[in-house]
Amino acid sequence: MKHGLNDTMIGEVTGLFGALGDQSRLRILRALLDAKKPLSQGAVAEKAELSQANASKHLACLVRVGLVTREQEGNTVYFSPILPLVSQLCDLVCGHVTDRVKASYKALK
C-alpha cells in the first residue's frame, strides 16, 4: 500500500470520508468552492440552503476533519475550503460518479 495506513490514519480517513458522506456538508463544500473566496457562516447557510444552526453544525465538522478553514475577522467568521484537497477530491469523486452513470446509461441501450 502506497501510504501505509496505520490504525491512527485509518481513524482519520474514516472521519474524513464520514464528513463527505453527508448531503448538507457536500452542499456547503460546493458553495465554498463556487464562491472562490471565504464566506461568512450566514452566506454559507444561504448558498447551501440550510438554517444557520444546521450550517454551523456542519461547518464545525468540516473544520474538525480538516476540509475547511475557519478565520475570525472582528465579529465575523469566514470559512474556506482547503485547496487543492477539496477541489481534487470533488473532481475525483464526481468524475467517478459521472463514469458510472454513463456506463449505466449505455447498458440500458
The first five atom37 places (N, CA, C, CB, O) and aatype in JSON, in Angstrom:
{
  "aatype": [12, 11, 8, 7, 10, 2, 3, 16, 12, 9, 7, 6, 19, 16, 7, 10, 13, 7, 0, 10, 7, 3, 5, 15, 1, 10, 1, 9, 10, 1, 0, 10, 10, 3, 0, 11, 11, 14, 10, 15, 5, 7, 0, 19, 0, 6, 11, 0, 6, 10, 15, 5, 0, 2, 0, 15, 11, 8, 10, 0, 4, 10, 19, 1, 19, 7, 10, 19, 16, 1, 6, 5, 6, 7, 2, 16, 19, 18, 13, 15, 14, 9, 10, 14, 10, 19, 15, 5, 10, 4, 3, 10, 19, 4, 7, 8, 19, 16, 3, 1, 19, 11, 0, 15, 18, 11, 0, 10, 11],
  "atom_mask": [
    [1, 1, 1, 1, 1],
    [1, 1, 1, 1, 1],
    [1, 1, 1, 1, 1],
    [1, 1, 1, 0, 1],
    [1, 1, 1, 1, 1],
    [1, 1, 1, 1, 1],
    [1, 1, 1, 1, 1],
    [1, 1, 1, 1, 1],
    [1, 1, 1, 1, 1],
    [1, 1, 1, 1, 1],
    [1, 1, 1, 0, 1],
    [1, 1, 1, 1, 1],
    [1, 1, 1, 1, 1],
    [1, 1, 1, 1, 1],
    [1, 1, 1, 0, 1],
    [1, 1, 1, 1, 1],
    [1, 1, 1, 1, 1],
    [1, 1, 1, 0, 1],
    [1, 1, 1, 1, 1],
    [1, 1, 1, 1, 1],
    [1, 1, 1, 0, 1],
    [1, 1, 1, 1, 1],
    [1, 1, 1, 1, 1],
    [1, 1, 1, 1, 1],
    [1, 1, 1, 1, 1],
    [1, 1, 1, 1, 1],
    [1, 1, 1, 1, 1],
    [1, 1, 1, 1, 1],
    [1, 1, 1, 1, 1],
    [1, 1, 1, 1, 1],
    [1, 1, 1, 1, 1],
    [1, 1, 1, 1, 1],
    [1, 1, 1, 1, 1],
    [1, 1, 1, 1, 1],
    [1, 1, 1, 1, 1],
    [1, 1, 1, 1, 1],
    [1, 1, 1, 1, 1],
    [1, 1, 1, 1, 1],
    [1, 1, 1, 1, 1],
    [1, 1, 1, 1, 1],
    [1, 1, 1, 1, 1],
    [1, 1, 1, 0, 1],
    [1, 1, 1, 1, 1],
    [1, 1, 1, 1, 1],
    [1, 1, 1, 1, 1],
    [1, 1, 1, 1, 1],
    [1, 1, 1, 1, 1],
    [1, 1, 1, 1, 1],
    [1, 1, 1, 1, 1],
    [1, 1, 1, 1, 1],
    [1, 1, 1, 1, 1],
    [1, 1, 1, 1, 1],
    [1, 1, 1, 1, 1],
    [1, 1, 1, 1, 1],
    [1, 1, 1, 1, 1],
    [1, 1, 1, 1, 1],
    [1, 1, 1, 1, 1],
    [1, 1, 1, 1, 1],
    [1, 1, 1, 1, 1],
    [1, 1, 1, 1, 1],
    [1, 1, 1, 1, 1],
    [1, 1, 1, 1, 1],
    [1, 1, 1, 1, 1],
    [1, 1, 1, 1, 1],
    [1, 1, 1, 1, 1],
    [1, 1, 1, 0, 1],
    [1, 1, 1, 1, 1],
    [1, 1, 1, 1, 1],
    [1, 1, 1, 1, 1],
    [1, 1, 1, 1, 1],
    [1, 1, 1, 1, 1],
    [1, 1, 1, 1, 1],
    [1, 1, 1, 1, 1],
    [1, 1, 1, 0, 1],
    [1, 1, 1, 1, 1],
    [1, 1, 1, 1, 1],
    [1, 1, 1, 1, 1],
    [1, 1, 1, 1, 1],
    [1, 1, 1, 1, 1],
    [1, 1, 1, 1, 1],
    [1, 1, 1, 1, 1],
    [1, 1, 1, 1, 1],
    [1, 1, 1, 1, 1],
    [1, 1, 1, 1, 1],
    [1, 1, 1, 1, 1],
    [1, 1, 1, 1, 1],
    [1, 1, 1, 1, 1],
    [1, 1, 1, 1, 1],
    [1, 1, 1, 1, 1],
    [1, 1, 1, 1, 1],
    [1, 1, 1, 1, 1],
    [1, 1, 1, 1, 1],
    [1, 1, 1, 1, 1],
    [1, 1, 1, 1, 1],
    [1, 1, 1, 0, 1],
    [1, 1, 1, 1, 1],
    [1, 1, 1, 1, 1],
    [1, 1, 1, 1, 1],
    [1, 1, 1, 1, 1],
    [1, 1, 1, 1, 1],
    [1, 1, 1, 1, 1],
    [1, 1, 1, 1, 1],
    [1, 1, 1, 1, 1],
    [1, 1, 1, 1, 1],
    [1, 1, 1, 1, 1],
    [1, 1, 1, 1, 1],
    [1, 1, 1, 1, 1],
    [1, 1, 1, 1, 1],
    [1, 1, 1, 1, 1]
  ],
  "atom_positions": [
    [[0.85, -1.18, 0.0], [0.0, 0.0, 0.0], [0.89, 1.24, 0.0], [-0.96, 0.0, 1.22], [1.85, 1.32, 0.77]],
    [[0.58, 2.18, -0.84], [1.42, 3.36, -1.05], [1.62, 4.18, 0.22], [0.83, 4.23, -2.11], [2.74, 4.62, 0.49]],
    [[0.57, 4.4, 0.99], [0.65, 5.3, 2.13], [0.75, 4.58, 3.48], [-0.53, 6.2, 2.14], [0.82, 5.25, 4.51]],
    [[0.75, 3.26, 3.5], [0.91, 2.51, 4.73], [-0.02, 2.94, 5.85], [0.0, 0.0, 0.0], [0.44, 3.41, 6.89]],
    [[-1.31, 2.8, 5.66], [-2.29, 3.23, 6.65], [-2.15, 2.44, 7.95], [-3.7, 3.07, 6.09], [-2.31, 1.22, 7.97]],
    [[-1.84, 3.14, 9.03], [-1.86, 2.5, 10.35], [-3.23, 2.77, 10.97], [-0.69, 3.04, 11.27], [-4.06, 3.45, 10.37]],
    [[-3.48, 2.25, 12.15], [-4.8, 2.38, 12.78], [-5.18, 3.84, 13.02], [-4.83, 1.63, 14.09], [-6.34, 4.21, 12.86]],
    [[-4.21, 4.66, 13.4], [-4.5, 6.08, 13.63], [-4.92, 6.76, 12.33], [-3.27, 6.8, 14.22], [-5.88, 7.53, 12.31]],
    [[-4.2, 6.46, 11.26], [-4.54, 7.06, 9.96], [-5.89, 6.56, 9.47], [-3.45, 6.74, 8.93], [-6.66, 7.33, 8.88]],
    [[-6.19, 5.29, 9.71], [-7.5, 4.76, 9.31], [-8.61, 5.53, 10.03], [-7.6, 3.24, 9.61], [-9.64, 5.84, 9.42]],
    [[-8.41, 5.83, 11.29], [-9.39, 6.63, 12.03], [-9.58, 8.01, 11.44], [0.0, 0.0, 0.0], [-10.7, 8.5, 11.32]],
    [[-8.47, 8.65, 11.05], [-8.55, 9.98, 10.43], [-9.26, 9.91, 9.07], [-7.14, 10.58, 10.26], [-10.1, 10.75, 8.76]],
    [[-8.91, 8.92, 8.28], [-9.53, 8.76, 6.95], [-11.02, 8.47, 7.1], [-8.84, 7.63, 6.15], [-11.83, 8.98, 6.32]],
    [[-11.38, 7.67, 8.08], [-12.79, 7.38, 8.34], [-13.55, 8.66, 8.66], [-12.94, 6.37, 9.49], [-14.66, 8.86, 8.16]],
    [[-12.96, 9.51, 9.48], [-13.59, 10.79, 9.81], [-13.77, 11.67, 8.58], [0.0, 0.0, 0.0], [-14.81, 12.31, 8.42]],
    [[-12.75, 11.69, 7.73], [-12.81, 12.5, 6.52], [-13.91, 12.01, 5.59], [-11.45, 12.47, 5.8], [-14.73, 12.8, 5.11]],
    [[-13.94, 10.69, 5.33], [-14.98, 10.17, 4.45], [-16.36, 10.24, 5.09], [-14.66, 8.73, 4.07], [-17.36, 10.41, 4.39]],
    [[-16.42, 10.13, 6.41], [-17.69, 10.31, 7.1], [-18.23, 11.72, 6.89], [0.0, 0.0, 0.0], [-19.43, 11.91, 6.67]],
    [[-17.34, 12.7, 6.95], [-17.75, 14.09, 6.73], [-18.25, 14.3, 5.31], [-16.59, 15.04, 7.01], [-19.16, 15.08, 5.07]],
    [[-17.65, 13.6, 4.37], [-18.05, 13.73, 2.97], [-19.32, 12.94, 2.65], [-16.94, 13.26, 2.06], [-19.88, 13.08, 1.57]],
    [[-19.77, 12.12, 3.6], [-20.94, 11.28, 3.37], [-22.25, 11.94, 3.75], [0.0, 0.0, 0.0], [-23.25, 11.24, 3.93]],
    [[-22.27, 13.25, 3.88], [-23.5, 13.95, 4.27], [-23.86, 14.98, 3.2], [-23.32, 14.63, 5.66], [-23.01, 15.77, 2.8]],
    [[-25.09, 14.96, 2.75], [-25.55, 15.88, 1.7], [-25.36, 17.34, 2.06], [-27.0, 15.63, 1.4], [-24.91, 18.13, 1.23]],
    [[-25.69, 17.71, 3.27], [-25.57, 19.11, 3.68], [-24.12, 19.57, 3.65], [-26.15, 19.31, 5.09], [-23.82, 20.68, 3.21]],
    [[-23.21, 18.71, 4.1], [-21.79, 19.09, 4.08], [-21.26, 19.2, 2.65], [-20.95, 18.07, 4.88], [-20.43, 20.05, 2.36]],
    [[-21.74, 18.33, 1.76], [-21.34, 18.44, 0.36], [-21.88, 19.72, -0.27], [-21.82, 17.22, -0.43], [-21.2, 20.33, -1.09]],
    [[-23.08, 20.12, 0.1], [-23.63, 21.38, -0.41], [-22.82, 22.57, 0.12], [-25.11, 21.54, 0.0], [-22.61, 23.55, -0.6]],
    [[-22.35, 22.47, 1.36], [-21.5, 23.53, 1.92], [-20.19, 23.6, 1.14], [-21.22, 23.28, 3.43], [-19.74, 24.68, 0.77]],
    [[-19.58, 22.45, 0.89], [-18.32, 22.44, 0.13], [-18.52, 23.0, -1.27], [-17.75, 21.02, 0.05], [-17.67, 23.75, -1.76]],
    [[-19.63, 22.65, -1.91], [-19.91, 23.2, -3.24], [-20.04, 24.72, -3.17], [-21.2, 22.58, -3.82], [-19.5, 25.43, -4.02]],
    [[-20.76, 25.21, -2.17], [-20.93, 26.66, -2.02], [-19.58, 27.35, -1.82], [-21.86, 26.97, -0.84], [-19.33, 28.41, -2.41]],
    [[-18.72, 26.76, -1.0], [-17.41, 27.36, -0.75], [-16.53, 27.32, -2.0], [-16.71, 26.65, 0.4], [-15.83, 28.28, -2.29]],
    [[-16.57, 26.21, -2.72], [-15.78, 26.12, -3.95], [-16.29, 27.07, -5.02], [-15.79, 24.69, -4.48], [-15.49, 27.71, -5.71]],
    [[-17.6, 27.19, -5.16], [-18.19, 28.09, -6.16], [-17.89, 29.55, -5.85], [-19.7, 27.87, -6.24], [-17.72, 30.35, -6.77]],
    [[-17.83, 29.89, -4.56], [-17.63, 31.28, -4.16], [-16.24, 31.79, -4.53], [-17.85, 31.43, -2.67], [-16.08, 32.98, -4.81]],
    [[-15.25, 30.93, -4.52], [-13.87, 31.29, -4.82], [-13.31, 32.36, -3.88], [-13.77, 31.78, -6.25], [-12.32, 33.02, -4.18]],
    [[-13.97, 32.53, -2.74], [-13.5, 33.44, -1.7], [-14.09, 32.96, -0.38], [-13.91, 34.94, -2.0], [-15.08, 32.23, -0.38]],
    [[-13.49, 33.35, 0.75], [-14.06, 32.95, 2.04], [-15.49, 33.48, 2.2], [-13.18, 33.46, 3.2], [-15.82, 34.58, 1.75]],
    [[-16.32, 32.68, 2.85], [-17.71, 33.07, 3.09], [-18.0, 33.07, 4.59], [-18.68, 32.11, 2.37], [-17.45, 32.27, 5.34]],
    [[-18.86, 33.99, 5.0], [-19.32, 34.0, 6.39], [-20.27, 32.83, 6.59], [-20.02, 35.36, 6.75], [-20.77, 32.25, 5.63]],
    [[-20.52, 32.49, 7.84], [-21.44, 31.4, 8.14], [-22.82, 31.69, 7.55], [-21.55, 31.19, 9.65], [-23.46, 30.78, 7.02]],
    [[-23.28, 32.92, 7.64], [-24.58, 33.28, 7.08], [-24.64, 33.09, 5.58], [0.0, 0.0, 0.0], [-25.64, 32.61, 5.05]],
    [[-23.57, 33.47, 4.89], [-23.51, 33.31, 3.44], [-23.47, 31.83, 3.07], [-22.29, 34.03, 2.86], [-24.1, 31.41, 2.1]],
    [[-22.74, 31.05, 3.84], [-22.68, 29.6, 3.59], [-24.07, 29.0, 3.76], [-21.66, 28.91, 4.55], [-24.53, 28.23, 2.92]],
    [[-24.75, 29.36, 4.85], [-26.09, 28.83, 5.11], [-27.04, 29.17, 3.98], [-26.64, 29.38, 6.44], [-27.81, 28.33, 3.52]],
    [[-26.98, 30.42, 3.52], [-27.86, 30.85, 2.44], [-27.57, 30.1, 1.14], [-27.73, 32.36, 2.22], [-28.49, 29.59, 0.51]],
    [[-26.31, 30.03, 0.75], [-25.94, 29.38, -0.51], [-26.17, 27.87, -0.48], [-24.48, 29.67, -0.83], [-26.48, 27.27, -1.51]],
    [[-26.04, 27.26, 0.69], [-26.26, 25.81, 0.82], [-27.71, 25.48, 1.16], [-25.33, 25.23, 1.88], [-28.08, 24.32, 1.28]],
    [[-28.53, 26.53, 1.32], [-29.95, 26.38, 1.65], [-30.15, 25.6, 2.95], [-30.68, 25.68, 0.51], [-30.92, 24.64, 3.01]],
    [[-29.42, 26.05, 3.99], [-29.5, 25.45, 5.31], [-29.84, 26.52, 6.33], [-28.18, 24.73, 5.69], [-29.62, 27.71, 6.08]],
    [[-30.36, 26.11, 7.47], [-30.56, 27.06, 8.56], [-29.19, 27.43, 9.12], [-31.48, 26.46, 9.68], [-28.21, 26.72, 8.91]],
    [[-29.14, 28.56, 9.83], [-27.87, 28.99, 10.46], [-27.34, 27.91, 11.4], [-28.07, 30.31, 11.22], [-26.15, 27.6, 11.39]],
    [[-28.23, 27.35, 12.22], [-27.81, 26.35, 13.2], [-27.28, 25.1, 12.51], [-28.98, 25.99, 14.13], [-26.26, 24.53, 12.93]],
    [[-27.96, 24.67, 11.47], [-27.53, 23.48, 10.74], [-26.19, 23.72, 10.05], [-28.6, 23.06, 9.71], [-25.3, 22.86, 10.09]],
    [[-26.04, 24.88, 9.42], [-24.78, 25.22, 8.76], [-23.65, 25.26, 9.78], [-24.89, 26.58, 8.03], [-22.55, 24.78, 9.5]],
    [[-23.91, 25.82, 10.94], [-22.89, 25.91, 11.98], [-22.41, 24.53, 12.39], [-23.44, 26.66, 13.2], [-21.21, 24.3, 12.53]],
    [[-23.34, 23.62, 12.59], [-23.0, 22.24, 13.0], [-22.14, 21.56, 11.93], [-24.3, 21.42, 13.24], [-21.13, 20.93, 12.25]],
    [[-22.55, 21.7, 10.67], [-21.82, 21.04, 9.6], [-20.46, 21.7, 9.32], [-22.65, 21.03, 8.33], [-19.49, 21.01, 9.01]],
    [[-20.4, 23.01, 9.44], [-19.11, 23.7, 9.27], [-18.13, 23.26, 10.35], [-19.31, 25.23, 9.32], [-16.94, 23.07, 10.06]],
    [[-18.6, 23.1, 11.58], [-17.73, 22.65, 12.67], [-17.15, 21.28, 12.34], [-18.51, 22.6, 14.01], [-15.97, 21.04, 12.6]],
    [[-17.96, 20.39, 11.78], [-17.48, 19.06, 11.39], [-16.42, 19.18, 10.3], [-18.66, 18.18, 10.91], [-15.38, 18.53, 10.37]],
    [[-16.68, 19.99, 9.29], [-15.74, 20.14, 8.18], [-14.42, 20.75, 8.63], [-16.36, 21.01, 7.08], [-13.36, 20.39, 8.12]],
    [[-14.48, 21.66, 9.58], [-13.25, 22.24, 10.14], [-12.51, 21.17, 10.94], [-13.58, 23.47, 11.05], [-11.29, 21.03, 10.82]],
    [[-13.24, 20.41, 11.75], [-12.64, 19.39, 12.61], [-11.88, 18.34, 11.81], [-13.71, 18.71, 13.45], [-10.81, 17.89, 12.24]],
    [[-12.4, 17.93, 10.64], [-11.73, 16.89, 9.85], [-10.71, 17.47, 8.87], [-12.76, 16.08, 9.08], [-10.05, 16.72, 8.14]],
    [[-10.58, 18.79, 8.84], [-9.54, 19.41, 8.03], [-9.9, 19.66, 6.58], [0.0, 0.0, 0.0], [-9.01, 19.76, 5.74]],
    [[-11.19, 19.78, 6.26], [-11.6, 20.09, 4.9], [-11.87, 21.57, 4.7], [-12.83, 19.3, 4.53], [-11.9, 22.05, 3.56]],
    [[-12.07, 22.3, 5.79], [-12.41, 23.72, 5.74], [-11.61, 24.45, 6.82], [-13.94, 23.95, 5.94], [-11.38, 23.92, 7.9]],
    [[-11.2, 25.68, 6.49], [-10.55, 26.53, 7.49], [-11.55, 27.54, 8.02], [-9.32, 27.25, 6.9], [-12.53, 27.88, 7.35]],
    [[-11.29, 28.0, 9.23], [-12.15, 28.97, 9.91], [-11.25, 30.13, 10.34], [-12.9, 28.33, 11.15], [-10.28, 29.92, 11.06]],
    [[-11.58, 31.36, 9.91], [-10.8, 32.53, 10.29], [-11.73, 33.63, 10.77], [-9.92, 33.04, 9.11], [-12.7, 33.99, 10.09]],
    [[-11.43, 34.16, 11.94], [-12.26, 35.21, 12.5], [-11.67, 36.57, 12.16], [-12.39, 35.05, 14.03], [-10.47, 36.8, 12.3]],
    [[-12.54, 37.48, 11.7], [-12.18, 38.87, 11.44], [-13.2, 39.72, 12.19], [-12.16, 39.2, 9.89], [-14.34, 39.87, 11.75]],
    [[-12.79, 40.28, 13.3], [-13.72, 41.03, 14.14], [-14.78, 40.11, 14.68], [0.0, 0.0, 0.0], [-14.47, 39.1, 15.31]],
    [[-16.04, 40.46, 14.43], [-17.15, 39.63, 14.9], [-17.61, 38.6, 13.88], [-18.31, 40.51, 15.27], [-18.52, 37.82, 14.15]],
    [[-16.98, 38.58, 12.71], [-17.41, 37.68, 11.65], [-16.39, 36.56, 11.47], [-17.6, 38.45, 10.33], [-15.18, 36.78, 11.52]],
    [[-16.91, 35.35, 11.26], [-16.07, 34.19, 10.99], [-16.24, 33.83, 9.53], [-16.43, 32.98, 11.93], [-17.36, 33.74, 9.02]],
    [[-15.11, 33.61, 8.86], [-15.12, 33.24, 7.44], [-14.59, 31.83, 7.27], [-14.28, 34.23, 6.61], [-13.69, 31.39, 7.98]],
    [[-15.17, 31.12, 6.3], [-14.81, 29.74, 6.03], [-14.32, 29.6, 4.59], [-16.01, 28.79, 6.29], [-14.82, 30.25, 3.68]],
    [[-13.32, 28.74, 4.41], [-12.76, 28.46, 3.09], [-12.45, 26.97, 2.99], [-11.47, 29.3, 2.83], [-12.11, 26.33, 3.99]],
    [[-12.58, 26.41, 1.78], [-12.19, 25.01, 1.61], [-10.67, 24.89, 1.59], [-12.79, 24.41, 0.3], [-9.98, 25.82, 1.17]],
    [[-10.16, 23.76, 2.05], [-8.72, 23.52, 1.97], [-8.42, 23.15, 0.52], [-8.27, 22.37, 2.97], [-8.85, 22.11, 0.03]],
    [[-7.69, 24.0, -0.15], [-7.35, 23.77, -1.56], [-5.91, 23.33, -1.67], [-7.59, 25.04, -2.41], [-5.09, 23.78, -0.87]],
    [[-5.55, 22.5, -2.6], [-6.4, 21.91, -3.64], [-7.11, 20.63, -3.2], [-5.56, 21.62, -4.85], [-7.83, 20.03, -4.0]],
    [[-6.93, 20.21, -1.96], [-7.5, 18.94, -1.49], [-8.98, 18.79, -1.8], [-7.3, 18.81, 0.0], [-9.38, 17.81, -2.43]],
    [[-9.8, 19.75, -1.38], [-11.25, 19.62, -1.53], [-11.63, 19.62, -3.01], [-11.98, 20.76, -0.8], [-12.46, 18.82, -3.43]],
    [[-11.02, 20.49, -3.77], [-11.32, 20.55, -5.21], [-10.94, 19.24, -5.9], [-10.57, 21.72, -5.85], [-11.71, 18.73, -6.71]],
    [[-9.77, 18.7, -5.58], [-9.33, 17.45, -6.2], [-10.22, 16.27, -5.78], [-7.88, 17.16, -5.83], [-10.57, 15.42, -6.6]],
    [[-10.59, 16.22, -4.49], [-11.48, 15.15, -4.02], [-12.82, 15.2, -4.75], [-11.71, 15.26, -2.5], [-13.33, 14.18, -5.2]],
    [[-13.38, 16.41, -4.85], [-14.68, 16.56, -5.52], [-14.57, 16.18, -6.99], [-15.19, 18.01, -5.37], [-15.45, 15.5, -7.52]],
    [[-13.5, 16.62, -7.66], [-13.32, 16.28, -9.07], [-13.2, 14.77, -9.25], [-12.08, 16.98, -9.65], [-13.8, 14.2, -10.16]],
    [[-12.42, 14.13, -8.39], [-12.21, 12.69, -8.49], [-13.51, 11.92, -8.29], [-11.17, 12.24, -7.46], [-13.85, 11.05, -9.08]],
    [[-14.24, 12.26, -7.22], [-15.47, 11.54, -6.91], [-16.55, 11.84, -7.95], [-15.98, 11.92, -5.51], [-17.25, 10.93, -8.39]],
    [[-16.69, 13.1, -8.35], [-17.7, 13.44, -9.35], [-17.38, 12.79, -10.7], [-17.8, 14.96, -9.52], [-18.3, 12.37, -11.41]],
    [[-16.11, 12.7, -11.05], [-15.72, 12.01, -12.28], [-16.1, 10.55, -12.23], [0.0, 0.0, 0.0], [-16.6, 9.99, -13.21]],
    [[-15.88, 9.93, -11.09], [-16.24, 8.51, -10.91], [-17.76, 8.33, -11.04], [-15.75, 7.99, -9.53], [-18.22, 7.41, -11.71]],
    [[-18.52, 9.2, -10.4], [-19.99, 9.11, -10.46], [-20.47, 9.32, -11.89], [-20.64, 10.16, -9.52], [-21.35, 8.6, -12.36]],
    [[-19.89, 10.28, -12.59], [-20.26, 10.54, -13.98], [-19.99, 9.31, -14.85], [-19.5, 11.75, -14.53], [-20.82, 8.93, -15.67]],
    [[-18.82, 8.69, -14.65], [-18.48, 7.49, -15.42], [-19.46, 6.35, -15.14], [-17.05, 7.04, -15.09], [-19.86, 5.64, -16.06]],
    [[-19.86, 6.19, -13.88], [-20.82, 5.13, -13.53], [-22.18, 5.38, -14.17], [-20.98, 5.03, -12.01], [-22.82, 4.45, -14.67]],
    [[-22.63, 6.64, -14.15], [-23.92, 6.98, -14.76], [-23.87, 6.72, -16.26], [-24.29, 8.46, -14.47], [-24.82, 6.17, -16.83]],
    [[-22.78, 7.13, -16.9], [-22.64, 6.89, -18.35], [-22.66, 5.39, -18.66], [-21.34, 7.52, -18.87], [-23.31, 4.96, -19.61]],
    [[-21.95, 4.6, -17.86], [-21.92, 3.16, -18.08], [-23.31, 2.55, -17.88], [-20.91, 2.49, -17.14], [-23.71, 1.66, -18.64]],
    [[-24.03, 3.01, -16.88], [-25.39, 2.51, -16.64], [-26.3, 2.87, -17.81], [-25.96, 3.07, -15.33], [-27.12, 2.06, -18.24]],
    [[-26.16, 4.08, -18.31], [-26.97, 4.54, -19.43], [-26.68, 3.69, -20.67], [-26.7, 6.04, -19.71], [-27.6, 3.28, -21.37]],
    [[-25.4, 3.45, -20.94], [-25.02, 2.62, -22.11], [-25.56, 1.2, -21.98], [-23.48, 2.59, -22.27], [-25.95, 0.59, -22.97]],
    [[-25.57, 0.68, -20.76], [-26.06, -0.66, -20.53], [-27.57, -0.78, -20.82], [-25.77, -1.08, -19.1], [-28.06, -1.86, -21.14]],
    [[-28.28, 0.33, -20.7], [-29.74, 0.33, -20.95], [-30.08, 0.35, -22.44], [-30.39, 1.53, -20.27], [-31.19, -0.02, -22.83]],
    [[-29.14, 0.76, -23.26], [-29.4, 0.87, -24.71], [-29.52, -0.47, -25.36], [-28.32, 1.65, -25.38], [-29.74, -0.55, -26.57]]
  ]
}
